[in-house]
Amino acid sequence: MPADGETVMIRVIFRLLLVTAMALVWTTAVAGADSRYHRWQNKKSFVIGAMYYDLAYGPVWWKPVPKNFRGDPVIDVLKQAGLNLLDEVSMSSGGHTWYPGLRTVRRQKLPFLTLAGPWEPFEHFQTRVNWFAEDSNFFGVQLADEPQKPANQTIHRRQQVWIEKTHPRLLTLICESLTNTPAWQAEWTAIKSDAIIFQWYPYGTSDGRSPTITRPVLACLERAARHCESHGLGFFVARGIRSRPKSESTLRLNTFAALAAGCRGFVDFTWGASSPESGYVWYKDKTYQGPSHRFQLLARINREVAHLGRCLLKLRAVRTYHVDLRTHLTWAGPNYGFDEPDKLRTGKLVAVEGSPIERAPRLMVGFFRDPADQEYFMVVNKRESRSVDVDHDQLAQPVTLRFRDDVTAVERLNRETGKVERLPLKDGAVEFILPGGTGDLLKVSNGRPFAGIK
């Protein structure tokens, strides 16, 4: 086939992908209106949780506590971090025994998940779920971590069916790398879990050698979000809290880019680490040492998430758009430019402008709708740095939003206070500063309240 024929074919394929994506967006409300995830999420808070590996080597949950053992995790510290859920995953290869973290969690009535596995005989799985089934703070079961073997997927599908029938209030989840799209799609197709935890560890399992977070990774985020939205699934992200130290701007973009795409909660990897430079807390010689050097920063970000999460849970994510990019196809799927001529937006937000010193301001905008069909938008500053010692003030970006002539003011949900602010327009525009990696949630002021905000 000649070169021009190949170009035509590429364009045809891309247009088909765009049409398919638009169809998925418009069928979302019907597909997910009464899903198991949505029934589970009803009246629950936005999940901000962490996976717990037993680095303190405590006793299993049913055994007596040694006199010199203080209990782990320390719930007061966990709450200070802004977390409201613990995913007890000590039974995986990273831990050493059965659910030791649940002793203090259950005593303090903190919501929790447990990690299962492809156990045979099947009664072993049933017994472990039944241990906690009557506890109202037992929120669900992470069926598996990266269940890539077909034989294991068959077992997990059987577990899913049993939970739906026997314990329908419990949520089921699987966990897989965000960038391994063939794996998570195949796993979910076989298992049909209620939710997926996508592991997104910037400069760890994704973009390990890149100087910045790359376009395909952002396309992976969009692809995961639209898959979950169209199937009525819980879309959770495991932020890369452990492993190599990350800058504030990277941790923020890890958070706010996910929120802009439609993330419904975080289940971070992980609560503890073996170094004070990562994790929420750290351990040495099987002993809890205290909060990590990143603890206060993570707690501050989590408080902002909690303020925004009250509204975001009431919204349907539509699509994310990039101010600095034209619509293009990556190996993971499309990224959409802000000038994409689709019919998914009202057109009230006409333009988004960033720092005048950049040829193409690094900004992304996630669009949402509430049950009354009001439009919301989260603007995110994509500027971030791998360097932990970077001057974060230099990553802040002035943002100008320009609106249609019939718009006189916008409202912003302040991420630091949780209060709604009215921002009048001047010459049809509003201006504000966004720190590196950070996003703000806004809507046009029309006399109607922010969804979920009293």
DOKETI-231834 format. One record per residue (C-alpha): x, y, z; residue number from 0. Coordinates in nm, 2 decimals. Layout:
N
<pt u="X" v="Y" w="Z" num="NUM"/>
...
END
This chain:
454
<pt u="0.00" v="0.00" w="0.00" num="0"/>
<pt u="0.14" v="0.35" w="-0.09" num="1"/>
<pt u="0.23" v="0.59" w="0.19" num="2"/>
<pt u="-0.07" v="0.81" w="0.13" num="3"/>
<pt u="-0.29" v="0.51" w="0.17" num="4"/>
<pt u="-0.13" v="0.43" w="0.50" num="5"/>
<pt u="-0.20" v="0.78" w="0.62" num="6"/>
<pt u="-0.57" v="0.75" w="0.52" num="7"/>
<pt u="-0.60" v="0.42" w="0.70" num="8"/>
<pt u="-0.44" v="0.56" w="1.02" num="9"/>
<pt u="-0.69" v="0.85" w="1.01" num="10"/>
<pt u="-0.98" v="0.62" w="0.96" num="11"/>
<pt u="-0.87" v="0.40" w="1.25" num="12"/>
<pt u="-0.83" v="0.71" w="1.47" num="13"/>
<pt u="-1.17" v="0.84" w="1.39" num="14"/>
<pt u="-1.33" v="0.50" w="1.47" num="15"/>
<pt u="-1.15" v="0.51" w="1.81" num="16"/>
<pt u="-1.29" v="0.86" w="1.87" num="17"/>
<pt u="-1.64" v="0.76" w="1.78" num="18"/>
<pt u="-1.62" v="0.46" w="2.00" num="19"/>
<pt u="-1.49" v="0.67" w="2.29" num="20"/>
<pt u="-1.77" v="0.92" w="2.25" num="21"/>
<pt u="-2.03" v="0.64" w="2.25" num="22"/>
<pt u="-1.88" v="0.50" w="2.57" num="23"/>
<pt u="-1.91" v="0.84" w="2.74" num="24"/>
<pt u="-2.27" v="0.88" w="2.65" num="25"/>
<pt u="-2.37" v="0.53" w="2.77" num="26"/>
<pt u="-2.19" v="0.56" w="3.10" num="27"/>
<pt u="-2.48" v="0.70" w="3.30" num="28"/>
<pt u="-2.70" v="0.40" w="3.19" num="29"/>
<pt u="-2.43" v="0.14" w="3.24" num="30"/>
<pt u="-2.32" v="0.25" w="3.58" num="31"/>
<pt u="-2.63" v="0.39" w="3.73" num="32"/>
<pt u="-2.70" v="0.08" w="3.95" num="33"/>
<pt u="-2.37" v="-0.11" w="3.95" num="34"/>
<pt u="-2.25" v="-0.29" w="4.26" num="35"/>
<pt u="-1.98" v="-0.03" w="4.30" num="36"/>
<pt u="-2.22" v="0.26" w="4.30" num="37"/>
<pt u="-2.44" v="0.09" w="4.56" num="38"/>
<pt u="-2.14" v="0.02" w="4.77" num="39"/>
<pt u="-2.01" v="0.38" w="4.74" num="40"/>
<pt u="-2.34" v="0.53" w="4.84" num="41"/>
<pt u="-2.32" v="0.72" w="5.17" num="42"/>
<pt u="-1.94" v="0.64" w="5.20" num="43"/>
<pt u="-1.66" v="0.90" w="5.20" num="44"/>
<pt u="-1.41" v="0.94" w="4.92" num="45"/>
<pt u="-1.16" v="0.66" w="4.99" num="46"/>
<pt u="-0.81" v="0.77" w="5.09" num="47"/>
<pt u="-0.64" v="0.45" w="5.20" num="48"/>
<pt u="-0.31" v="0.26" w="5.19" num="49"/>
<pt u="-0.19" v="-0.09" w="5.16" num="50"/>
<pt u="-0.05" v="-0.24" w="5.48" num="51"/>
<pt u="0.25" v="-0.47" w="5.48" num="52"/>
<pt u="0.34" v="-0.60" w="5.82" num="53"/>
<pt u="0.69" v="-0.45" w="5.87" num="54"/>
<pt u="0.65" v="-0.47" w="6.25" num="55"/>
<pt u="0.60" v="-0.84" w="6.24" num="56"/>
<pt u="0.31" v="-0.83" w="6.48" num="57"/>
<pt u="0.09" v="-1.13" w="6.59" num="58"/>
<pt u="-0.18" v="-1.26" w="6.36" num="59"/>
<pt u="-0.52" v="-1.10" w="6.44" num="60"/>
<pt u="-0.66" v="-1.38" w="6.65" num="61"/>
<pt u="-0.35" v="-1.45" w="6.87" num="62"/>
<pt u="-0.27" v="-1.28" w="7.21" num="63"/>
<pt u="-0.06" v="-0.97" w="7.19" num="64"/>
<pt u="0.29" v="-1.00" w="7.35" num="65"/>
<pt u="0.34" v="-0.77" w="7.65" num="66"/>
<pt u="0.60" v="-0.56" w="7.47" num="67"/>
<pt u="0.40" v="-0.51" w="7.15" num="68"/>
<pt u="0.23" v="-0.17" w="7.12" num="69"/>
<pt u="0.01" v="-0.26" w="6.82" num="70"/>
<pt u="0.06" v="-0.16" w="6.46" num="71"/>
<pt u="-0.04" v="0.03" w="6.26" num="72"/>
<pt u="-0.07" v="0.32" w="6.50" num="73"/>
<pt u="-0.42" v="0.44" w="6.43" num="74"/>
<pt u="-0.38" v="0.80" w="6.55" num="75"/>
<pt u="-0.09" v="0.84" w="6.31" num="76"/>
<pt u="-0.29" v="0.68" w="6.03" num="77"/>
<pt u="-0.57" v="0.93" w="6.09" num="78"/>
<pt u="-0.33" v="1.22" w="6.10" num="79"/>
<pt u="-0.22" v="1.12" w="5.75" num="80"/>
<pt u="-0.57" v="1.18" w="5.63" num="81"/>
<pt u="-0.64" v="0.81" w="5.57" num="82"/>
<pt u="-0.98" v="0.65" w="5.62" num="83"/>
<pt u="-0.92" v="0.29" w="5.50" num="84"/>
<pt u="-0.65" v="0.02" w="5.53" num="85"/>
<pt u="-0.60" v="-0.25" w="5.28" num="86"/>
<pt u="-0.44" v="-0.53" w="5.47" num="87"/>
<pt u="-0.22" v="-0.71" w="5.22" num="88"/>
<pt u="0.03" v="-0.88" w="5.45" num="89"/>
<pt u="-0.07" v="-1.22" w="5.31" num="90"/>
<pt u="0.11" v="-1.13" w="4.98" num="91"/>
<pt u="0.47" v="-1.21" w="4.92" num="92"/>
<pt u="0.57" v="-0.88" w="5.09" num="93"/>
<pt u="0.43" v="-0.98" w="5.43" num="94"/>
<pt u="0.48" v="-1.27" w="5.66" num="95"/>
<pt u="0.15" v="-1.39" w="5.81" num="96"/>
<pt u="-0.23" v="-1.34" w="5.83" num="97"/>
<pt u="-0.38" v="-1.00" w="5.87" num="98"/>
<pt u="-0.18" v="-0.87" w="6.17" num="99"/>
<pt u="-0.27" v="-0.51" w="6.10" num="100"/>
<pt u="-0.64" v="-0.58" w="6.16" num="101"/>
<pt u="-0.61" v="-0.60" w="6.54" num="102"/>
<pt u="-0.57" v="-0.22" w="6.59" num="103"/>
<pt u="-0.78" v="-0.13" w="6.29" num="104"/>
<pt u="-1.08" v="-0.32" w="6.41" num="105"/>
<pt u="-1.03" v="-0.20" w="6.77" num="106"/>
<pt u="-1.05" v="0.16" w="6.64" num="107"/>
<pt u="-1.33" v="0.08" w="6.40" num="108"/>
<pt u="-1.15" v="0.19" w="6.09" num="109"/>
<pt u="-1.28" v="0.06" w="5.75" num="110"/>
<pt u="-1.06" v="-0.20" w="5.60" num="111"/>
<pt u="-1.01" v="-0.44" w="5.30" num="112"/>
<pt u="-0.83" v="-0.77" w="5.30" num="113"/>
<pt u="-0.62" v="-0.93" w="5.03" num="114"/>
<pt u="-0.72" v="-1.28" w="4.92" num="115"/>
<pt u="-0.55" v="-1.50" w="4.67" num="116"/>
<pt u="-0.62" v="-1.80" w="4.44" num="117"/>
<pt u="-0.66" v="-2.04" w="4.73" num="118"/>
<pt u="-0.75" v="-2.40" w="4.70" num="119"/>
<pt u="-0.96" v="-2.56" w="4.84" num="120"/>
<pt u="-1.22" v="-2.29" w="4.79" num="121"/>
<pt u="-1.33" v="-2.32" w="5.15" num="122"/>
<pt u="-1.01" v="-2.15" w="5.26" num="123"/>
<pt u="-1.11" v="-1.83" w="5.08" num="124"/>
<pt u="-1.47" v="-1.85" w="5.22" num="125"/>
<pt u="-1.34" v="-1.90" w="5.57" num="126"/>
<pt u="-1.12" v="-1.59" w="5.55" num="127"/>
<pt u="-1.40" v="-1.37" w="5.43" num="128"/>
<pt u="-1.64" v="-1.51" w="5.69" num="129"/>
<pt u="-1.40" v="-1.42" w="5.96" num="130"/>
<pt u="-1.49" v="-1.05" w="5.92" num="131"/>
<pt u="-1.82" v="-1.06" w="5.73" num="132"/>
<pt u="-2.02" v="-0.94" w="6.03" num="133"/>
<pt u="-1.80" v="-0.64" w="6.09" num="134"/>
<pt u="-1.97" v="-0.33" w="5.93" num="135"/>
<pt u="-1.62" v="-0.18" w="5.88" num="136"/>
<pt u="-1.52" v="-0.47" w="5.66" num="137"/>
<pt u="-1.56" v="-0.29" w="5.32" num="138"/>
<pt u="-1.45" v="-0.55" w="5.08" num="139"/>
<pt u="-1.19" v="-0.79" w="4.94" num="140"/>
<pt u="-0.90" v="-0.73" w="4.71" num="141"/>
<pt u="-0.93" v="-1.06" w="4.53" num="142"/>
<pt u="-0.58" v="-1.05" w="4.38" num="143"/>
<pt u="-0.27" v="-0.85" w="4.30" num="144"/>
<pt u="-0.18" v="-0.88" w="3.93" num="145"/>
<pt u="-0.38" v="-1.20" w="3.86" num="146"/>
<pt u="-0.23" v="-1.26" w="3.51" num="147"/>
<pt u="-0.25" v="-1.64" w="3.51" num="148"/>
<pt u="-0.57" v="-1.77" w="3.34" num="149"/>
<pt u="-0.60" v="-2.05" w="3.59" num="150"/>
<pt u="-0.60" v="-1.80" w="3.88" num="151"/>
<pt u="-0.85" v="-1.58" w="3.70" num="152"/>
<pt u="-1.09" v="-1.87" w="3.69" num="153"/>
<pt u="-1.06" v="-1.91" w="4.07" num="154"/>
<pt u="-1.10" v="-1.53" w="4.12" num="155"/>
<pt u="-1.41" v="-1.54" w="3.91" num="156"/>
<pt u="-1.56" v="-1.81" w="4.13" num="157"/>
<pt u="-1.47" v="-1.59" w="4.43" num="158"/>
<pt u="-1.65" v="-1.29" w="4.27" num="159"/>
<pt u="-1.97" v="-1.49" w="4.21" num="160"/>
<pt u="-1.97" v="-1.63" w="4.57" num="161"/>
<pt u="-1.93" v="-1.28" w="4.72" num="162"/>
<pt u="-2.20" v="-1.13" w="4.51" num="163"/>
<pt u="-2.44" v="-1.41" w="4.62" num="164"/>
<pt u="-2.33" v="-1.46" w="4.99" num="165"/>
<pt u="-2.20" v="-1.11" w="5.09" num="166"/>
<pt u="-2.34" v="-0.87" w="4.84" num="167"/>
<pt u="-2.25" v="-0.56" w="5.05" num="168"/>
<pt u="-1.88" v="-0.63" w="5.01" num="169"/>
<pt u="-1.68" v="-0.46" w="4.73" num="170"/>
<pt u="-1.44" v="-0.67" w="4.52" num="171"/>
<pt u="-1.12" v="-0.53" w="4.36" num="172"/>
<pt u="-0.83" v="-0.64" w="4.16" num="173"/>
<pt u="-0.49" v="-0.46" w="4.14" num="174"/>
<pt u="-0.28" v="-0.42" w="3.83" num="175"/>
<pt u="-0.03" v="-0.18" w="3.67" num="176"/>
<pt u="-0.19" v="0.12" w="3.50" num="177"/>
<pt u="0.05" v="0.09" w="3.21" num="178"/>
<pt u="-0.01" v="-0.28" w="3.15" num="179"/>
<pt u="-0.33" v="-0.23" w="2.96" num="180"/>
<pt u="-0.35" v="-0.58" w="2.80" num="181"/>
<pt u="-0.32" v="-0.74" w="3.15" num="182"/>
<pt u="-0.58" v="-0.53" w="3.34" num="183"/>
<pt u="-0.83" v="-0.56" w="3.05" num="184"/>
<pt u="-0.79" v="-0.93" w="3.03" num="185"/>
<pt u="-0.80" v="-0.98" w="3.41" num="186"/>
<pt u="-1.12" v="-0.77" w="3.45" num="187"/>
<pt u="-1.29" v="-0.94" w="3.15" num="188"/>
<pt u="-1.23" v="-1.28" w="3.31" num="189"/>
<pt u="-1.30" v="-1.19" w="3.68" num="190"/>
<pt u="-1.56" v="-0.90" w="3.65" num="191"/>
<pt u="-1.46" v="-0.74" w="3.98" num="192"/>
<pt u="-1.65" v="-0.44" w="4.11" num="193"/>
<pt u="-1.35" v="-0.21" w="4.10" num="194"/>
<pt u="-0.99" v="-0.19" w="3.99" num="195"/>
<pt u="-0.69" v="-0.05" w="4.17" num="196"/>
<pt u="-0.45" v="0.09" w="3.91" num="197"/>
<pt u="-0.09" v="0.10" w="4.03" num="198"/>
<pt u="0.06" v="0.43" w="3.91" num="199"/>
<pt u="0.41" v="0.48" w="4.04" num="200"/>
<pt u="0.57" v="0.78" w="3.86" num="201"/>
<pt u="0.94" v="0.71" w="3.78" num="202"/>
<pt u="0.90" v="0.36" w="3.93" num="203"/>
<pt u="0.69" v="0.12" w="3.72" num="204"/>
<pt u="0.61" v="0.39" w="3.47" num="205"/>
<pt u="0.84" v="0.65" w="3.31" num="206"/>
<pt u="1.14" v="0.50" w="3.49" num="207"/>
<pt u="1.40" v="0.67" w="3.26" num="208"/>
<pt u="1.20" v="0.97" w="3.14" num="209"/>
<pt u="1.27" v="1.32" w="3.27" num="210"/>
<pt u="0.89" v="1.38" w="3.29" num="211"/>
<pt u="0.57" v="1.19" w="3.30" num="212"/>
<pt u="0.51" v="1.10" w="2.94" num="213"/>
<pt u="0.21" v="1.13" w="2.71" num="214"/>
<pt u="0.14" v="0.75" w="2.69" num="215"/>
<pt u="0.11" v="0.73" w="3.07" num="216"/>
<pt u="-0.15" v="1.01" w="3.06" num="217"/>
<pt u="-0.33" v="0.82" w="2.79" num="218"/>
<pt u="-0.33" v="0.51" w="3.01" num="219"/>
<pt u="-0.49" v="0.71" w="3.28" num="220"/>
<pt u="-0.77" v="0.83" w="3.04" num="221"/>
<pt u="-0.82" v="0.48" w="2.91" num="222"/>
<pt u="-0.85" v="0.33" w="3.26" num="223"/>
<pt u="-1.09" v="0.61" w="3.36" num="224"/>
<pt u="-1.32" v="0.56" w="3.06" num="225"/>
<pt u="-1.32" v="0.19" w="3.10" num="226"/>
<pt u="-1.43" v="0.21" w="3.46" num="227"/>
<pt u="-1.69" v="0.48" w="3.40" num="228"/>
<pt u="-1.85" v="0.29" w="3.11" num="229"/>
<pt u="-1.88" v="-0.03" w="3.31" num="230"/>
<pt u="-1.99" v="0.12" w="3.64" num="231"/>
<pt u="-1.66" v="0.02" w="3.82" num="232"/>
<pt u="-1.48" v="0.18" w="4.11" num="233"/>
<pt u="-1.17" v="0.35" w="3.96" num="234"/>
<pt u="-0.90" v="0.36" w="4.23" num="235"/>
<pt u="-0.54" v="0.45" w="4.20" num="236"/>
<pt u="-0.25" v="0.32" w="4.41" num="237"/>
<pt u="-0.01" v="0.62" w="4.43" num="238"/>
<pt u="0.36" v="0.54" w="4.44" num="239"/>
<pt u="0.43" v="0.64" w="4.80" num="240"/>
<pt u="0.69" v="0.38" w="4.86" num="241"/>
<pt u="1.02" v="0.32" w="4.67" num="242"/>
<pt u="1.24" v="0.61" w="4.55" num="243"/>
<pt u="1.17" v="0.95" w="4.71" num="244"/>
<pt u="0.94" v="1.17" w="4.51" num="245"/>
<pt u="0.91" v="1.55" w="4.49" num="246"/>
<pt u="0.60" v="1.73" w="4.61" num="247"/>
<pt u="0.51" v="1.82" w="4.25" num="248"/>
<pt u="0.53" v="1.46" w="4.14" num="249"/>
<pt u="0.32" v="1.34" w="4.43" num="250"/>
<pt u="0.07" v="1.62" w="4.35" num="251"/>
<pt u="0.05" v="1.53" w="3.98" num="252"/>
<pt u="0.01" v="1.16" w="4.08" num="253"/>
<pt u="-0.29" v="1.28" w="4.27" num="254"/>
<pt u="-0.46" v="1.56" w="4.08" num="255"/>
<pt u="-0.41" v="1.41" w="3.73" num="256"/>
<pt u="-0.59" v="1.10" w="3.86" num="257"/>
<pt u="-0.87" v="1.31" w="4.01" num="258"/>
<pt u="-0.91" v="1.51" w="3.68" num="259"/>
<pt u="-0.96" v="1.18" w="3.50" num="260"/>
<pt u="-1.23" v="1.06" w="3.74" num="261"/>
<pt u="-1.05" v="0.87" w="4.01" num="262"/>
<pt u="-1.29" v="0.76" w="4.29" num="263"/>
<pt u="-1.03" v="0.69" w="4.56" num="264"/>
<pt u="-0.67" v="0.61" w="4.65" num="265"/>
<pt u="-0.53" v="0.29" w="4.79" num="266"/>
<pt u="-0.16" v="0.38" w="4.82" num="267"/>
<pt u="0.14" v="0.16" w="4.80" num="268"/>
<pt u="0.22" v="0.16" w="5.09" num="269"/>
<pt u="0.17" v="0.26" w="5.45" num="270"/>
<pt u="0.51" v="0.17" w="5.57" num="271"/>
<pt u="0.87" v="0.16" w="5.43" num="272"/>
<pt u="1.21" v="0.06" w="5.54" num="273"/>
<pt u="1.35" v="0.41" w="5.50" num="274"/>
<pt u="1.25" v="0.75" w="5.64" num="275"/>
<pt u="1.25" v="0.89" w="5.28" num="276"/>
<pt u="0.94" v="0.71" w="5.16" num="277"/>
<pt u="0.61" v="0.56" w="5.28" num="278"/>
<pt u="0.39" v="0.73" w="5.53" num="279"/>
<pt u="0.59" v="0.58" w="5.82" num="280"/>
<pt u="0.90" v="0.38" w="5.84" num="281"/>
<pt u="1.03" v="0.07" w="6.02" num="282"/>
<pt u="1.37" v="-0.06" w="6.13" num="283"/>
<pt u="1.47" v="-0.40" w="6.27" num="284"/>
<pt u="1.10" v="-0.49" w="6.27" num="285"/>
<pt u="1.01" v="-0.19" w="6.48" num="286"/>
<pt u="0.80" v="0.11" w="6.41" num="287"/>
<pt u="1.02" v="0.43" w="6.40" num="288"/>
<pt u="0.76" v="0.70" w="6.33" num="289"/>
<pt u="0.64" v="0.92" w="6.04" num="290"/>
<pt u="0.85" v="0.95" w="5.73" num="291"/>
<pt u="1.01" v="1.27" w="5.60" num="292"/>
<pt u="0.72" v="1.29" w="5.35" num="293"/>
<pt u="0.44" v="1.24" w="5.61" num="294"/>
<pt u="0.33" v="1.60" w="5.65" num="295"/>
<pt u="0.33" v="1.67" w="5.28" num="296"/>
<pt u="0.12" v="1.36" w="5.21" num="297"/>
<pt u="-0.12" v="1.45" w="5.49" num="298"/>
<pt u="-0.16" v="1.80" w="5.34" num="299"/>
<pt u="-0.24" v="1.66" w="5.00" num="300"/>
<pt u="-0.48" v="1.41" w="5.15" num="301"/>
<pt u="-0.67" v="1.69" w="5.33" num="302"/>
<pt u="-0.71" v="1.86" w="4.99" num="303"/>
<pt u="-0.84" v="1.54" w="4.83" num="304"/>
<pt u="-1.09" v="1.49" w="5.11" num="305"/>
<pt u="-1.23" v="1.84" w="5.05" num="306"/>
<pt u="-1.26" v="1.79" w="4.68" num="307"/>
<pt u="-1.38" v="1.43" w="4.71" num="308"/>
<pt u="-1.72" v="1.52" w="4.86" num="309"/>
<pt u="-1.81" v="1.68" w="4.53" num="310"/>
<pt u="-1.62" v="1.45" w="4.29" num="311"/>
<pt u="-1.81" v="1.14" w="4.42" num="312"/>
<pt u="-2.13" v="1.31" w="4.30" num="313"/>
<pt u="-2.00" v="1.37" w="3.95" num="314"/>
<pt u="-1.97" v="1.17" w="3.63" num="315"/>
<pt u="-1.63" v="1.21" w="3.46" num="316"/>
<pt u="-1.65" v="1.29" w="3.09" num="317"/>
<pt u="-1.30" v="1.33" w="2.95" num="318"/>
<pt u="-0.97" v="1.50" w="3.00" num="319"/>
<pt u="-0.81" v="1.75" w="2.76" num="320"/>
<pt u="-0.46" v="1.88" w="2.73" num="321"/>
<pt u="-0.39" v="2.25" w="2.66" num="322"/>
<pt u="-0.03" v="2.18" w="2.54" num="323"/>
<pt u="-0.12" v="1.90" w="2.30" num="324"/>
<pt u="-0.32" v="1.84" w="1.99" num="325"/>
<pt u="-0.54" v="1.53" w="1.98" num="326"/>
<pt u="-0.31" v="1.24" w="1.90" num="327"/>
<pt u="-0.29" v="0.86" w="1.93" num="328"/>
<pt u="-0.03" v="0.69" w="2.16" num="329"/>
<pt u="0.03" v="0.32" w="2.20" num="330"/>
<pt u="-0.21" v="0.34" w="2.50" num="331"/>
<pt u="-0.49" v="0.52" w="2.32" num="332"/>
<pt u="-0.57" v="0.89" w="2.25" num="333"/>
<pt u="-0.49" v="1.20" w="2.43" num="334"/>
<pt u="-0.73" v="1.48" w="2.35" num="335"/>
<pt u="-0.63" v="1.84" w="2.29" num="336"/>
<pt u="-0.84" v="2.12" w="2.44" num="337"/>
<pt u="-0.93" v="2.23" w="2.09" num="338"/>
<pt u="-1.08" v="1.89" w="2.01" num="339"/>
<pt u="-1.42" v="1.96" w="1.83" num="340"/>
<pt u="-1.63" v="1.71" w="2.02" num="341"/>
<pt u="-1.98" v="1.76" w="2.16" num="342"/>
<pt u="-1.91" v="1.65" w="2.51" num="343"/>
<pt u="-1.87" v="2.00" w="2.66" num="344"/>
<pt u="-2.10" v="2.30" w="2.68" num="345"/>
<pt u="-1.85" v="2.54" w="2.53" num="346"/>
<pt u="-1.88" v="2.79" w="2.81" num="347"/>
<pt u="-1.51" v="2.75" w="2.89" num="348"/>
<pt u="-1.36" v="2.89" w="2.57" num="349"/>
<pt u="-0.99" v="2.89" w="2.64" num="350"/>
<pt u="-0.73" v="2.79" w="2.90" num="351"/>
<pt u="-0.40" v="2.98" w="2.91" num="352"/>
<pt u="-0.09" v="2.93" w="3.12" num="353"/>
<pt u="0.25" v="3.07" w="3.18" num="354"/>
<pt u="0.35" v="3.32" w="2.90" num="355"/>
<pt u="0.71" v="3.20" w="2.92" num="356"/>
<pt u="0.61" v="2.85" w="2.79" num="357"/>
<pt u="0.54" v="2.80" w="2.42" num="358"/>
<pt u="0.27" v="2.54" w="2.52" num="359"/>
<pt u="0.15" v="2.57" w="2.88" num="360"/>
<pt u="0.15" v="2.23" w="3.05" num="361"/>
<pt u="-0.21" v="2.22" w="3.16" num="362"/>
<pt u="-0.48" v="1.96" w="3.15" num="363"/>
<pt u="-0.86" v="1.99" w="3.22" num="364"/>
<pt u="-1.09" v="1.72" w="3.33" num="365"/>
<pt u="-1.46" v="1.78" w="3.26" num="366"/>
<pt u="-1.75" v="1.64" w="3.47" num="367"/>
<pt u="-2.13" v="1.65" w="3.49" num="368"/>
<pt u="-2.35" v="1.63" w="3.80" num="369"/>
<pt u="-2.69" v="1.46" w="3.82" num="370"/>
<pt u="-2.85" v="1.80" w="3.72" num="371"/>
<pt u="-2.63" v="1.81" w="3.41" num="372"/>
<pt u="-2.42" v="2.10" w="3.54" num="373"/>
<pt u="-2.07" v="2.11" w="3.40" num="374"/>
<pt u="-1.76" v="2.11" w="3.62" num="375"/>
<pt u="-1.39" v="2.13" w="3.52" num="376"/>
<pt u="-1.07" v="2.05" w="3.71" num="377"/>
<pt u="-0.77" v="2.24" w="3.58" num="378"/>
<pt u="-0.43" v="2.08" w="3.66" num="379"/>
<pt u="-0.08" v="2.22" w="3.63" num="380"/>
<pt u="0.12" v="1.94" w="3.48" num="381"/>
<pt u="0.46" v="2.10" w="3.56" num="382"/>
<pt u="0.65" v="1.87" w="3.80" num="383"/>
<pt u="1.01" v="1.76" w="3.86" num="384"/>
<pt u="1.18" v="1.44" w="3.94" num="385"/>
<pt u="1.42" v="1.63" w="4.16" num="386"/>
<pt u="1.32" v="1.62" w="4.53" num="387"/>
<pt u="1.52" v="1.94" w="4.59" num="388"/>
<pt u="1.36" v="2.15" w="4.32" num="389"/>
<pt u="1.23" v="2.49" w="4.40" num="390"/>
<pt u="0.86" v="2.42" w="4.39" num="391"/>
<pt u="0.77" v="2.79" w="4.36" num="392"/>
<pt u="0.93" v="2.78" w="4.02" num="393"/>
<pt u="0.68" v="2.51" w="3.91" num="394"/>
<pt u="0.38" v="2.72" w="3.99" num="395"/>
<pt u="0.18" v="2.84" w="3.69" num="396"/>
<pt u="-0.05" v="3.14" w="3.64" num="397"/>
<pt u="-0.37" v="3.02" w="3.48" num="398"/>
<pt u="-0.63" v="3.23" w="3.28" num="399"/>
<pt u="-0.97" v="3.08" w="3.20" num="400"/>
<pt u="-1.17" v="3.26" w="2.93" num="401"/>
<pt u="-1.54" v="3.21" w="2.91" num="402"/>
<pt u="-1.84" v="3.28" w="2.67" num="403"/>
<pt u="-2.00" v="3.62" w="2.69" num="404"/>
<pt u="-2.30" v="3.49" w="2.89" num="405"/>
<pt u="-2.08" v="3.38" w="3.18" num="406"/>
<pt u="-2.03" v="3.65" w="3.45" num="407"/>
<pt u="-1.87" v="3.45" w="3.73" num="408"/>
<pt u="-1.73" v="3.11" w="3.83" num="409"/>
<pt u="-1.72" v="2.92" w="4.15" num="410"/>
<pt u="-1.43" v="2.72" w="4.29" num="411"/>
<pt u="-1.43" v="2.46" w="4.56" num="412"/>
<pt u="-1.13" v="2.56" w="4.77" num="413"/>
<pt u="-0.91" v="2.25" w="4.81" num="414"/>
<pt u="-0.76" v="2.38" w="5.13" num="415"/>
<pt u="-1.08" v="2.48" w="5.32" num="416"/>
<pt u="-1.35" v="2.29" w="5.14" num="417"/>
<pt u="-1.56" v="2.60" w="5.10" num="418"/>
<pt u="-1.71" v="2.74" w="4.77" num="419"/>
<pt u="-1.56" v="3.07" w="4.65" num="420"/>
<pt u="-1.73" v="3.30" w="4.39" num="421"/>
<pt u="-1.48" v="3.44" w="4.14" num="422"/>
<pt u="-1.62" v="3.73" w="3.93" num="423"/>
<pt u="-1.49" v="3.75" w="3.57" num="424"/>
<pt u="-1.30" v="4.05" w="3.44" num="425"/>
<pt u="-1.31" v="4.10" w="3.07" num="426"/>
<pt u="-1.46" v="3.76" w="3.04" num="427"/>
<pt u="-1.17" v="3.58" w="3.22" num="428"/>
<pt u="-1.06" v="3.47" w="3.56" num="429"/>
<pt u="-0.69" v="3.43" w="3.68" num="430"/>
<pt u="-0.53" v="3.23" w="3.96" num="431"/>
<pt u="-0.21" v="3.05" w="4.04" num="432"/>
<pt u="-0.17" v="2.67" w="4.05" num="433"/>
<pt u="0.13" v="2.51" w="4.23" num="434"/>
<pt u="0.32" v="2.24" w="4.04" num="435"/>
<pt u="0.12" v="1.92" w="3.99" num="436"/>
<pt u="-0.19" v="2.07" w="4.15" num="437"/>
<pt u="-0.55" v="2.11" w="4.03" num="438"/>
<pt u="-0.86" v="2.33" w="4.11" num="439"/>
<pt u="-1.22" v="2.23" w="4.07" num="440"/>
<pt u="-1.46" v="2.49" w="3.93" num="441"/>
<pt u="-1.80" v="2.54" w="3.77" num="442"/>
<pt u="-1.99" v="2.83" w="3.61" num="443"/>
<pt u="-2.18" v="3.03" w="3.87" num="444"/>
<pt u="-2.55" v="2.98" w="3.81" num="445"/>
<pt u="-2.72" v="3.00" w="4.14" num="446"/>
<pt u="-2.71" v="2.62" w="4.19" num="447"/>
<pt u="-2.49" v="2.46" w="4.46" num="448"/>
<pt u="-2.18" v="2.25" w="4.41" num="449"/>
<pt u="-2.28" v="1.88" w="4.41" num="450"/>
<pt u="-2.22" v="1.72" w="4.75" num="451"/>
<pt u="-2.14" v="2.05" w="4.92" num="452"/>
<pt u="-2.38" v="2.18" w="5.18" num="453"/>
END
